[in-house]
């Protein structure tokens, strides 16, 4: 499905990041910083339109694991 924008914003041989995943993950971090709890609801909205979003792509980086 073409949504009119390039979904993959970082691509090399083994690594690709979806722009929507970055936005959802950043929103999750912002919401957690402001309210003290994760939003974890972006997947619900994506699922309603038959899509998928990974809203926790920065958890490994923040947690210190590779």
Buried (B, 14 or more C-beta within 10 A) or exposed (E): EEEEEEEEEEEEEEEEBBBBBBEBBEBBBEBEEEEEEEBEEBBEEBEEEEEEBBBBBBBEEEEEEE
